[in-house]
Amino acid sequence: MIAPATLRLAELEAVIERGVPTFMEVGQALAEIRDARLYRETHTTFEAYCRERWGFTSSRARQLIGASRQATVTAVTPRTEWEARRLRAGEPEPPSA
């Protein structure tokens, strides 16, 4: 029988693998993997998991997690990760062209 944590890890990794067009789902998946320590199914640290499984640093994972969280708490729905990070930093919106 497959452990529930192993099944959930596989589900979350599928979100990331699909290259979901929204950074929000990827950030949320990474946050759950980190917070529930699901990475321990295959790796000893979240940093090693990110590097070996996805080819990016844990700081990149934190960027995605932070942007997805910011997008869920703002009244404005950012279309891109970059817009969400700007909102988080408190940068003003650019003027409309």
Number of C-alpha atoms within 10 A of each C-alpha: 3 6 8 9 16 14 12 15 21 12 13 19 17 14 16 18 11 9 11 12 11 12 21 24 18 23 23 20 23 25 20 16 20 20 11 12 16 21 23 16 12 12 15 11 13 20 17 17 22 20 14 12 13 13 11 14 16 16 11 13 21 15 17 25 24 19 25 25 18 23 23 13 10 12 8 12 13 19 13 15 21 14 18 26 20 15 19 16 10 9 10 8 9 6 5 4 3
